[in-house]
Amino acid sequence: MKIGSFFPNRPQTTFYAMAADDLPLHFDMEDLTEKQKADHYEQNQLLAMLQVALLSISKPEDYVALFDDFQQAPWREILEHQHALTTKAGIPMVPLDHIVHAPIETFYEDLADKIPNVDLVTFLMMSRSNEVIHKDQSVIDRMLKLNSKFHFAENAPGFGIPMPDTIIASQPLSEDEAAVAFFAKHGNKVILKMTGQPGSRNVQAVNSMEEAEEYLSQYRDSDPVLVQERLALENYVEWTADLLITDKSVTLDNVRRILVADNLLWIGNMIHAEPQLTSEQEAILIKVGEYARSFGFGTEVGDNLGLDYFIGKDGEVIVTEINPRWTAGLFPTQALRRIDRQGRDAVPYFELLKLDQVRQFQDFASERPPGNSGDFAVMPLGFSPVEREMDGVARVFYWLVVVGDFAAFRTAAKNLLGDDALPNGDMVPL
């Protein structure tokens, strides 16, 4: 049995065991700030959706670990109904009896005694959290480098990877001469980045030193700060991609355009049917994978590396960071390869469905399966087994992919469920 963060769809039988691993890599889980505690909780709610999505992007002979909460009502019934509808749509699913449950608080410790007879155990990422299973300190040492925004900022330019203007500063920023000069140089339009969590949880756009100090009050005074120029969205489009990295090669697996709402909030991705990348642009992304391989990343089986980048008006590529692990966007790209897209674009995003409408939405999606001849198709991916109150209404995060005309999907769903049914879908700029 081999253990790692292997790329999906390997031919070997696989046990997928994924929980929030970023914070445990860098910090003592018994000594977290209040923000870190909240971020870790939110990250595990995201991972719950990813766990369910694994059922529809993996082989029937594989196994998937889910949090114990999925065994409780109403989550068990929602899961079983979605599994039946997705199977009916013709997608080969991991069977329900191949699910292994474990408590969220002791996820990996519990799974260490429940690993099925498989060839591979695949994590979201290698970390201290799952060291009880992989037992490899050298992997942790490597991940502490490659999963660090600071390490990438310090080393990537020397490897020939284009990055935004960036410095590493200390707190308080107002007393760091280099930081004060950097703010002035870029007209106070900067991005602050901190260690700990993926995505936007430790990334903040600010417009003044005062805004920066207010944001940093959530962190320890001793934490270093990565200060980066903020690229103007009127001149650049933000993208993300996944690389398949082995010990001998780097392959570009997919690219996705990031969709941003009016308030600069990430709201989803656009997966184009035919992504347009020049050979020169692709070569830069491949170079990022070669950079990771130079630090020992990549196995014979094949690992995943995510990267975030911008493309400017003149086609220039600027890379902002890397993530040596599975990315959330990797899941829908794999799901789309199992269906008939009919050459259409697709939008994966997280919706906040009313809890009492989840079953109705599932049936709505089942009437518009992938490959149908209508304006759009809907493929449910996952959901989080936690109620979230919004304006006094119980809602649940629900992950789906819309193939085809997103506006037509939005109209049809709201005609059925009501004008307030898709609070996140209303923000998708399509």
N, C-alpha and C positions, 0 to 999 in steps of 0.2 A: 504494500500500500504506500502510495506517495502522497505527501501533504504539501499544499501550497495555495497560491491564489491563481489557479489555472484558468485559462481562457475557456468560455463556454463551448459546448458542443464537441468536446473531445470524445473520441470513439470509446474510451475506457468507461467502465461503470463508475459513477461518481456519487459521492455524498456531499451535497451543498449545505454548508453550515455558516450562516452569515448573520452577524450582529454588528452593532456600532463599534468600530475598532480604532477610530482615529484618536480620540482623547486618551484611551488607555496606553497608546504607544508612547505619548509624550509626557503624561502626567500621572501622579499618584492619585488613584481614584478615591482614596480616603481623605484627600486634601484638595478638593475642587472648590473654585469660587461658585457663587450662586449662579452666575451666567453659565459657567461650564456645566453645572448640574442641569440647568434648563436645556442647554444645547444638546447634552448627551441624551436626555429624555426625548427631545424632538427627533434626534437622529435615529433612535431606536423605533420611533413611530414610522419614520421613512423606511427603515429596514424591514419592518413588518410587511409593508407593501411589496418590497423587493422579494421577500421570502415567498409570498403567494405567487408573484410573477414567475419565479423559478419553475413552478409546476407546469407552466405552458411553454417554456423555452428549453426544457430538458427532455431526455429520452425516457420512455416508460420504464426502463430498467434502472433508472437513477433513483436516488433518495433525496429528500429535502427536509431540513429542520425548520420547524415553526415554533414561535413562542407559545407557551401554554395557554395564553388568552384565547387562542383560536379554538380551543375546545369548549369554550363557554358560549351560552346563548347571549345575543343572537348570531354571534360571529361564526359558529360552526355551521349553522343553517345557510348563512350567506355564502360561506366558502363552498359548501356542497352544491348549492344551486349554481354558482358560477362555474364550478368544475364540470357539472353535467352539461351546461349550456355550451361551454367551450369545447368539450368533447364532441357534442352534437354538431358543432360547426366544422368538425373534421381535423382538429388540431390534436396531435398525439400528446397525451398528458401523462405526467407522473401520477400513478394511481394513488388514491387516498390512503391505501394501506402501506404506502412507502413514505408516509410522513412520520417524522420523529419529533416529538414535542419535548420542550425543555423550558424551565422558568427563565424569564428575562434576566432576573438578578444573578443567576448562577448558570447562565446558558452553556458556556463551554465546559465548565466543570461537570455539569450533568451529562453533556453529550460525550465526554471522554469515555464513559462507560456504556455508550449506546451505539457506537459506530458500526454500521452494517458491514457486511462482507463485500467491499468494493475495491476498485483499483486506485481511485483517487479520492482524497478529501479536499474540497475546495472552499476556501474562505473568501470573504470580501477582500481582505488584505491580511498580510502577516503582521501580527502585533503581539504585544505583551498579553492582551486579553485572551488570545487562543494559544499561548505558549504551553498551557497545560496539555495540549494535543501535539503541537509540532516540536516543542522542546529544542529549539535551535536559536541560541543567543546570537549567532553570527547573522542570521536573517534580521533580527531586531536591530542590530547595529547598522546594517545596510539600510533598513527602512527609515531609521531616524535621520539619515542623510537624504534619501530620495523623497521622503514624504514631507520634507521641510521646505517651505516657501523661501526661507532664508538661504539654505544651501543652494537652491536652484538659482536664486538671484546672484549669489556670489560666484557661481561656477559656470553657468550656462553661457554668458558672453564670451568667455575664454574658449568655449567649444564652437564658437561661430553661430550661436543661436541668437537671433535678434529679439531684444526685449525692450519694454518701455524704460525710460530713465528711472532708476531705482536707487535708493540708499537704505541702509539699516541704521536706525536711530535709537536713542534711549529716552526714557521718560524722566522728567516732563519734557515734551517736545519743545515747549517755549523756551527752555534753557539749553537746548541742543543747537549749537550754532549752525551745524550742517542742515538740520531740519528746518530752522528758520529761513535759511538761504534757499532751501529747496522749495518751500512754500512760495516764497517771493518769485523764484524763477518760473514757476508754473501757475502764477496768478491764483494761488490757493486752491486750484482744481487738482486735488490729489486723491489717491486711494490709500487707505490704511489696511494693512494685512497683519494678522496675528497667527500664532501657532495654535493648532488644536483641532479644528473641525473643517470638513470639506465644504464646498459651495460657498454661500454668502454669509454663513454664520460668523465667520471671523474676518469678513471683508466689509469695509465701510467707505463710501464716498463722502468726503467732507469739503466744505467751501471756505473754511477759516480755521485758524489755530484754536479758537474757542470751541468750535464744533469737535475738533480732534480731541481736545482735552476732555470734553464731556463724554465722548465715546469711550476713551481710554480709562475713564473712572470705573468701568466695569471689570477692569483687568488689574492684575498685580502691578505695583509700581516698578517691580524689577523686570517685568516682561519687555523684551526688545520689540521694536515696532518696525515693520517694513513699510517704507513710504515710497509710493510709486506715482509717476505722472498718470493723470486720468485722460485716456484717449477720448477725443470728442466723437460722440456717436453719429454726428452728421458727416464725419469723415471716415469712420470705420464701422464694420459689421463684425459682431462677436460670434465666434464659432467654437465648437468643441469637437474632439475626435477621439477614437480609440485605436491603439496600435497593438497588434499581436506580436509579442516579442519572444523569441526562442533564444537558445544559447548560440544560434548561428545566423539568425535573420531577424529583420524588422519588416512587418507588413502593415500597411494602412488598411484598417478594417472598415471604418465608416467615418463620415463627417456629418455634423448636425449644426444647423444655425440656431443660435439662442434667440428666443422670443422674449422681448422685454416690454412690460406694460408701461403706461404713461408715467408712473411714479418710479421708473427705473427698477421695478421689481421683476426678477426672473419669473416667468409664468409658464414656460414650456419650451419645446424644441420643434423646429421644422426639419423633417427628414426628407430631403428632396429625392424624387424618383431618380434623377440623374444629377448628382452633385457635380458642380463645375469647379474643378481644381486644375490649374496648369501643372505641367511637369515640374516647373521650378518651385511652385508652392508645395507640391507633394514632397519634393526633395527636402524642404526645410522640416516638414513634419517627421519624415523618416530620420533626419539627423537628430531630432529630439529622442527618438527611440535608441539611436546609437549612443547618445549621451548616457541614457539610463543603463544600457548594456556595459558601458565602460566602467560602471560602478558595480558590476556583477548581477544586474537585474536580468531575468529571463532564464527559463529552464528548457530542458529538452521537450517537455510536454507543451510548453507555451504559456506565457503569462500575459496579463493585460496592463496597459499603461494608458491612462487618460491624459489629455492635455487640453488646455484652453488657449485660444489664440484669436487675434483680430486680423481681418483683411481690409486694407485701406483702399481708397478710391483708385489708386494706381496699381493695385494688385499686390502691394507689399504685405508680407506676413510678419506679425509681431506676436511672439509667444509670451504668455503671462505666467503660467504655472503648469506643473505636471502633478499627476496623481497615480502612483504606482499600485493600482488596485482596480477592482471593478468600479465602473461609474454607473449612475442610475440610467444614463442614456444608452448604455450597452444593452439593457434588457429589451427595450422596444425595437432596436435594430435587429436583434436576434428573432424576436417575435415576427417581424415583418418578413423575414426570410422563409417563414413557414406558411405564408398565406399568398393568395393571388392579389397583388396590389393593383393590377391592371394599369401599371405605369403611372400611378398617381402619387402625389406628395402625401405625407402623413404628419400628424401632429400628436405627439404624446404629451400629456400634461396631468397634473393632480387636481381633481375637482373636489369640492366640499358638498357632497350630496346630503340632503336631508335623510336622516336615518330611516324614517318611515317610508322613504321613496326608493331605497336601494333595490329592493326586489323588483319594483316597477321599472327602474332603470335597467336592471339586468335583462328583463324581458324585452324592453325597448331595443337594447343592443342585440339580443338574439334574433330579432326580426330584421336586422341589418348586418348580417355576418360578412366577413371578408369574402370578396369575390362576387358580391351581389351587384346587380346592374344599376342600382340607384345612384343618387348624387354622392352618397357617402357610405362608408362602412364603419362599424365600431367594434373594437377588440378590447374587452376588459383585461387588465393586467393584474391588479391587486388592490387591496384595501387595508386600512389599519384598524385593528380591533379596539378602538378607543372612541368614545363619544366626545365631540367637541361642541361646546355651546357657542352659537353665533346668533345674536339678536334674539336670545331666548329660545332658539330652536336647536335641537340635537342634530348634529351633522357628523359625517364620517369622511375622512380622506379616502378618495377612490381614484385609482390610477387607470387610465385608459388611453388607447390610441385611436384617433379619428383619421381615417383614410379618405382622401377626396376633399369635397367641399365642406370646409369647417363651418362656414357661415350657415349653410343649409342644415348641418347637424345641430348647431346651436338653436336655430329656429324650431326645428322639429322637436327637440328635447324640451324646450320651454313651452311649446304648444301643449305638450302632454303633461308636464310637471309643474308649470307655472313660471311666471316671469322671474321669480327669485330662485329658480332651481339651480342655476349655474353661476355662482358668484365669481369663480375663477375663469370659467369659460367666457364670461362677459369681458374679461380683461385681455384675452388673447387678441393681439392686434392683427386679426385677419377678418 
